[in-house]
Amino acid sequence: MENLAFLTSPDMSKAEVVTNHIVIAEHAGLERNSVRRLINNHKKDFEKFDRLRFEISTLPDSRGQKVKIYQLNRNQAMLLITYLDNTKTVRDFKIALVKRFDDMEKELQARKIERATEKVTTRSLTDAVQDWENKSQHSYSHIRNLLVKLATGCPHTHIKKRDPSNKTSMVDLLTAEELEEYNYFKSLVIPMLSKRGTKSMTYHDIKEKLEFLTTKKLSETLARDDSFSALIITN
């Protein structure tokens, strides 16, 4: 149930995992107003676990009228579900919500580790581009955009659309898995930029080489998956 919880920002370096009272009402089979009143009646309890945040927005069935939607962090959400009756629907929802929070928080933690790794090599990439014999005025952004495309499979313009405000660094819009791939290709491109003399690589050379490695890596992964599937079927 991917829609049970969500991130507060497209900027993965600042994002928190939250849910809201609309989601809880829907999946617990309750009236939205009942859940909102429950939060209002116990507001001081919820504020023991951080400020009680909300947004004013419209809903598909609100006929254009704006409504107050409470956003709840993990502790606030867990507190709220303890106030609900233990019907079968509510119990199943509680389990799913806890799992969803766990999965998303693990994703953010993994991403934090990958981002720390990326920051360590940022200076190395900057220096490599600066010393690159075939550099141009826009070489750094071209290399960065290439790494993003290789890591995500999408043009950098698509990734930038994840943040409509266009205020977030593109690297901070990547998921943990995408950032891991970004770091992998970054580790490959730095020595390519550092080659000197007659073997100094052009941007086209680097792009072609990295795309070849991407295809090779994908083929090896698919081959391993096929072998594993065949082994399971055989046994």
C-alpha positions as CSV (number, residue, x, y, z in Angstrom):
1,M,0.0,0.0,0.0
2,E,2.3,2.7,-1.3
3,N,-0.2,5.5,-0.7
4,L,-0.4,4.9,3.1
5,A,2.6,7.2,3.8
6,F,4.5,9.7,1.8
7,L,7.4,12.2,1.8
8,T,7.0,15.8,2.9
9,S,9.3,17.1,0.2
10,P,10.8,16.0,-3.2
11,D,14.2,17.0,-1.7
12,M,15.2,13.6,-0.3
13,S,17.8,15.2,1.9
14,K,15.1,17.1,3.8
15,A,12.1,14.8,3.4
16,E,10.3,13.2,6.3
17,V,7.8,10.3,6.2
18,V,4.3,11.3,7.1
19,T,0.7,10.2,6.6
20,N,-2.5,12.2,7.0
21,H,-5.9,11.8,8.6
22,I,-7.6,11.5,5.2
23,V,-5.5,8.3,4.5
24,I,-6.2,6.9,7.9
25,A,-9.9,7.5,7.7
26,E,-10.1,5.9,4.2
27,H,-8.2,2.8,5.0
28,A,-9.7,2.3,8.5
29,G,-13.2,2.6,7.1
30,L,-14.0,5.7,9.2
31,E,-15.5,9.1,8.5
32,R,-13.0,11.8,7.8
33,N,-14.7,14.3,10.1
34,S,-14.7,11.7,12.9
35,V,-10.9,11.2,12.6
36,R,-10.3,15.0,12.4
37,R,-12.4,15.6,15.6
38,L,-10.5,12.8,17.3
39,I,-7.2,14.7,16.6
40,N,-8.7,18.0,17.7
41,N,-10.0,16.5,21.0
42,H,-6.5,15.1,21.8
43,K,-4.4,17.8,20.2
44,K,-2.1,18.2,23.3
45,D,-1.3,14.5,23.2
46,F,-0.3,14.7,19.5
47,E,1.9,17.7,20.1
48,K,4.0,15.8,22.6
49,F,5.4,14.1,19.5
50,D,6.2,17.4,17.6
51,R,4.1,20.2,16.2
52,L,0.8,19.1,14.8
53,R,1.1,20.1,11.1
54,F,-1.6,20.6,8.6
55,E,-2.2,21.8,5.1
56,I,-5.2,23.5,3.5
57,S,-6.1,21.8,0.2
58,T,-8.9,20.5,-2.0
59,L,-9.9,16.9,-2.4
60,P,-11.4,15.2,-5.4
61,D,-14.8,15.0,-3.7
62,S,-14.7,18.3,-1.9
63,R,-16.3,20.2,-4.8
64,G,-13.6,22.7,-4.9
65,Q,-13.9,23.6,-1.2
66,K,-10.6,23.7,0.7
67,V,-10.3,21.4,3.8
68,K,-7.9,21.1,6.7
69,I,-5.7,18.0,6.4
70,Y,-3.6,17.0,9.3
71,Q,-0.2,15.6,8.6
72,L,1.1,13.1,11.1
73,N,4.6,11.8,11.7
74,R,5.3,8.2,12.7
75,N,4.7,8.7,16.4
76,Q,1.6,10.8,15.9
77,A,0.2,8.3,13.5
78,M,0.9,5.4,15.9
79,L,-0.8,7.4,18.7
80,L,-3.9,8.0,16.5
81,I,-4.4,4.4,15.6
82,T,-4.3,3.4,19.3
83,Y,-7.4,5.5,19.7
84,L,-9.3,3.5,17.0
85,D,-11.4,0.5,17.6
86,N,-9.8,-2.9,16.9
87,T,-12.0,-4.1,14.0
88,K,-10.5,-6.5,11.5
89,T,-10.2,-3.7,8.9
90,V,-8.5,-1.4,11.4
91,R,-6.0,-4.1,12.6
92,D,-5.0,-4.9,9.0
93,F,-4.6,-1.2,8.3
94,K,-2.4,-0.7,11.4
95,I,-0.1,-3.5,10.3
96,A,0.2,-2.1,6.7
97,L,0.8,1.4,8.0
98,V,3.6,0.4,10.3
99,K,5.3,-1.6,7.5
100,R,5.0,1.3,5.1
101,F,6.6,3.7,7.6
102,D,9.4,1.1,8.1
103,D,10.0,0.8,4.4
104,M,10.1,4.5,3.7
105,E,12.3,5.3,6.6
106,K,14.8,2.5,5.6
107,E,14.8,4.1,2.1
108,L,15.7,7.5,3.5
109,Q,18.4,6.0,5.7
110,A,19.9,4.2,2.8
111,R,19.8,7.3,0.8
112,K,21.5,9.3,3.5
113,I,24.4,6.9,3.3
114,E,24.6,7.1,-0.5
115,R,24.5,10.9,-0.3
116,A,27.4,11.0,2.1
117,T,29.4,8.8,-0.3
118,E,28.5,11.1,-3.1
119,K,29.6,14.2,-1.2
120,V,33.1,12.7,-0.6
121,T,33.7,12.3,-4.3
122,T,32.2,15.6,-5.4
123,R,35.5,17.4,-5.2
124,S,37.3,14.7,-7.1
125,L,34.8,15.0,-10.0
126,T,35.1,18.8,-9.9
127,D,38.9,18.6,-10.1
128,A,38.8,16.0,-12.8
129,V,36.6,18.1,-15.0
130,Q,38.7,21.2,-14.3
131,D,41.8,19.4,-15.4
132,W,40.2,17.6,-18.3
133,E,42.0,18.3,-21.6
134,N,38.7,18.3,-23.5
135,K,36.7,20.4,-21.2
136,S,34.3,23.2,-22.3
137,Q,32.4,25.8,-20.4
138,H,29.5,23.5,-19.6
139,S,31.5,20.2,-19.2
140,Y,30.6,19.8,-15.5
141,S,26.8,20.1,-16.0
142,H,27.0,17.8,-19.1
143,I,28.9,15.1,-17.1
144,R,26.5,15.5,-14.2
145,N,23.4,15.2,-16.5
146,L,24.9,12.2,-18.2
147,L,25.4,10.5,-14.8
148,V,21.8,11.2,-13.8
149,K,20.5,9.7,-17.1
150,L,22.6,6.6,-16.7
151,A,21.5,6.2,-13.0
152,T,17.8,6.7,-13.6
153,G,17.2,5.8,-17.2
154,C,15.6,9.3,-17.7
155,P,16.8,12.6,-19.1
156,H,17.8,15.1,-16.4
157,T,14.9,17.3,-17.4
158,H,12.5,14.6,-16.3
159,I,14.2,14.3,-12.9
160,K,14.1,18.0,-12.3
161,K,10.3,17.9,-12.8
162,R,10.1,16.0,-9.5
163,D,10.4,19.4,-7.8
164,P,8.0,21.9,-9.4
165,S,9.7,24.7,-7.6
166,N,13.0,23.9,-9.3
167,K,14.9,24.8,-6.1
168,T,16.3,21.4,-5.3
169,S,19.7,20.1,-6.4
170,M,19.2,17.3,-8.9
171,V,21.2,14.9,-6.9
172,D,18.9,15.4,-3.9
173,L,15.9,14.3,-6.0
174,L,17.3,10.8,-6.5
175,T,16.1,7.8,-4.6
176,A,18.6,5.6,-2.7
177,E,18.8,3.1,-5.6
178,E,19.3,5.8,-8.2
179,L,21.9,7.5,-6.1
180,E,23.8,4.2,-5.7
181,E,23.9,3.9,-9.4
182,Y,24.9,7.6,-9.7
183,N,27.8,6.9,-7.4
184,Y,28.8,3.8,-9.4
185,F,29.0,5.7,-12.7
186,K,30.7,8.6,-11.0
187,S,33.5,6.4,-9.8
188,L,34.0,5.2,-13.4
189,V,33.9,8.7,-15.1
190,I,36.6,10.3,-12.9
191,P,39.5,8.2,-14.2
192,M,38.2,8.6,-17.7
193,L,38.4,12.3,-17.4
194,S,41.9,12.0,-16.0
195,K,43.4,10.3,-19.0
196,R,46.1,12.4,-20.7
197,G,47.8,12.8,-24.0
198,T,46.8,11.0,-27.2
199,K,44.4,8.8,-25.2
200,S,42.5,11.7,-23.6
201,M,38.8,10.9,-24.0
202,T,36.2,13.2,-25.5
203,Y,32.7,13.6,-24.0
204,H,31.4,11.4,-26.8
205,D,34.0,8.7,-25.9
206,I,33.0,8.8,-22.3
207,K,29.3,8.7,-23.0
208,E,29.7,5.8,-25.4
209,K,31.8,3.9,-22.9
210,L,29.5,4.4,-20.0
211,E,26.4,3.5,-22.0
212,F,28.2,0.3,-23.1
213,L,28.9,-0.5,-19.5
214,T,25.3,0.2,-18.6
215,T,24.1,-2.3,-21.2
216,K,26.7,-4.9,-20.1
217,K,25.7,-4.5,-16.5
218,L,22.0,-4.9,-17.3
219,S,22.7,-8.0,-19.4
220,E,24.7,-9.6,-16.6
221,T,21.9,-8.8,-14.1
222,L,19.3,-10.4,-16.4
223,A,21.5,-13.4,-17.0
224,R,21.9,-13.9,-13.2
225,D,18.2,-13.6,-12.7
226,D,17.4,-16.1,-15.5
227,S,19.9,-18.6,-14.0
228,F,18.4,-18.2,-10.5
229,S,14.9,-18.7,-11.9
230,A,16.0,-21.8,-13.8
231,L,17.6,-23.2,-10.7
232,I,14.4,-22.8,-8.7
233,I,12.4,-24.4,-11.5
234,T,14.8,-27.3,-11.8
235,N,14.7,-28.0,-8.1
